[in-house]
Amino acid sequence: MIKDNDELPDLDAILEDNPGWLDEAIDTPAVSKLTGVPVCTLTTWRCRGGGPRFLKYGKSVRYRRRAVLGWMDACEAPYIDRDGRIHRE
């Protein structure tokens, strides 16, 4: 667990040590932990449409970490400053 005073590792540092990390297939509980979205909500989204893209291997469901992070990035709301200007970053 990361404490308040600890910094998150840089993505480049993670990829240097684990080049295939972004393309690993992770299970639904791991996606839930990463996104904060409950497992039951991810399951509903898979059935009804929505949420991150997923892979289906028989009865097993997996998500590419890259797809989950991309989906999270796409969900980020823009910031609106006091002057009403919209900022995307």
Buried (B, 14 or more C-beta within 10 A) or exposed (E): EEEEEEEEEEEEEEEEEEEEEBEEBBEBEBBBEBBEBEEEEBBEBBEEEEBBEBEEEEEEBBBBBBBBBBBBEEEEEEEEEEEEEEEEE
